[in-house]
């Protein structure tokens, strides 16, 4: 099932420069979060989307073996999960 969803997302994002436009949008979202302290949540969402989108953009245009693409995607996902785990950890546990 996840392979089907990944394939569907890749086909949808493959059109024209859609991925680069989405990357620019995510970067703007993260920058807005820096500019306005009350929108700090936008920074985290922007960072998450940038990391996930970069794993798709970079893998889509590479000539690397399949195992290295899977490793790159896995590391990107692990980075996002780790960031959210850190952000959602109560201060008493730090």
C-alpha positions as CSV (number, residue, x, y, z in Angstrom):
1,X,0.0,0.0,0.0
2,X,2.7,2.6,0.8
3,X,4.5,1.9,-2.5
4,X,1.2,2.7,-4.3
5,X,0.9,6.0,-2.4
6,X,4.5,7.0,-3.0
7,X,4.1,6.2,-6.7
8,X,0.9,8.2,-6.9
9,X,2.5,11.2,-5.2
10,X,5.5,11.0,-7.5
11,X,3.3,10.9,-10.6
12,X,1.3,13.9,-9.4
13,X,4.4,15.9,-8.5
14,X,6.3,15.0,-11.7
15,X,4.4,17.6,-13.8
16,X,6.5,20.6,-14.9
17,X,8.2,22.4,-12.1
18,X,5.6,21.6,-9.5
19,X,8.2,20.1,-7.1
20,X,10.3,23.2,-7.3
21,X,7.3,25.5,-6.7
22,X,6.3,23.4,-3.7
23,X,9.8,23.6,-2.4
24,X,9.7,27.4,-2.7
25,X,6.4,27.5,-1.0
26,X,7.6,25.4,1.9
27,X,10.7,27.6,2.2
28,X,8.4,30.7,2.4
29,X,6.3,29.0,5.1
30,X,9.4,28.3,7.2
31,X,10.7,31.9,6.7
32,X,7.3,33.4,7.7
33,X,7.6,31.3,10.9
34,X,11.0,32.9,11.6
35,X,9.6,36.4,10.9
36,X,6.6,36.2,13.2
37,X,7.3,34.5,16.6
38,X,3.6,33.7,17.1
39,X,3.7,31.5,14.0
40,X,6.6,29.4,15.2
41,X,4.5,26.3,14.3
42,X,4.7,27.3,10.7
43,X,8.5,27.0,10.9
44,X,8.2,23.4,12.0
45,X,5.6,22.5,9.4
46,X,7.7,24.2,6.7
47,X,10.8,22.3,7.8
48,X,9.0,19.0,7.7
49,X,7.6,19.7,4.3
50,X,11.0,20.8,3.0
51,X,12.6,17.6,4.2
52,X,9.9,15.3,2.8
53,X,9.9,17.2,-0.5
54,X,13.6,17.1,-0.9
55,X,13.7,13.4,-0.5
56,X,11.3,13.2,-3.5
57,X,13.1,15.8,-5.6
58,X,16.6,14.5,-5.1
59,X,15.7,10.8,-5.5
60,X,13.6,11.5,-8.6
61,X,16.5,13.0,-10.5
62,X,19.3,10.7,-9.4
63,X,20.9,7.8,-11.2
64,X,21.9,6.1,-7.9
65,X,21.0,2.4,-7.1
66,X,17.6,1.7,-5.6
67,X,19.0,0.8,-2.2
68,X,20.6,4.2,-1.9
69,X,17.4,6.0,-2.9
70,X,15.5,4.0,-0.2
71,X,18.2,4.8,2.3
72,X,18.0,8.6,1.5
73,X,14.2,8.6,1.8
74,X,14.4,6.6,5.1
75,X,16.9,9.1,6.5
76,X,14.7,12.0,5.5
77,X,11.7,10.5,7.1
78,X,13.7,9.7,10.2
79,X,14.8,13.3,10.4
80,X,11.3,14.6,10.3
81,X,10.1,12.0,12.9
82,X,13.0,12.9,15.2
83,X,12.3,16.6,14.9
84,X,8.6,16.1,15.9
85,X,9.5,13.7,18.7
86,X,11.8,16.4,20.1
87,X,9.3,19.2,19.7
88,X,6.5,17.2,21.4
89,X,8.6,15.9,24.3
90,X,7.5,17.5,27.6
91,X,10.1,19.7,29.2
92,X,10.1,17.5,32.3
93,X,11.7,14.7,30.3
94,X,14.5,16.7,28.8
